[in-house]
Amino acid sequence: MDEIVIQPAIHNAVGGIVVLAAIVTVMLNWRGLLKLRGVGADAAAPPSLSGWQNAALIALQIALMVQALIGIKLLDQGLGTVQKYVHYLGGLGALGLVMLYYWLPKRDARDSSIKALGLTVASLAFVLMTFIIGGLYARGSLS
């Protein structure tokens, strides 16, 4: 693994994919919640998300994990040590928020959608913070 050298541009490109995945996930969860607007708690409805919402959550988690692995490799190469805490907090915090969804109890489909939307919005905030601050550091705007 030490022979493999990863360019920082790859980390930036995957970061863009993570931002896009987070935005799509928020939009799908918002759409899922709007579909349930006005629907009361239904004992027959399972407390789960639609297939697209689940797929988006999984894709976001995979993108965040890939991005974290690339970031760890860049740190191993000696790059980005100044901003490592921003990345740990932003990247792994975003992943933790998305994963928290699976641990929370859900009463019905509406409750499940509310929790998914709230956590993915919070995750998007972490992703945007990390992407913007990381980009500013990379360009030398912050030091």
Secondary structure, DSSP 8 states (H G I E B T S, - for coil): -TT----HHHHHHHHHHHHHHHHHHHHHHHHHHHHTTT----TTS-S---HHHHHHHHHHHHHHHHHHHHHHHHHHTT---TTHHHHIIIIIHHHHHHHHHHHS---SHHHHHHHHHHHHHHHHHHHHHHHHHHHHHHHTS--
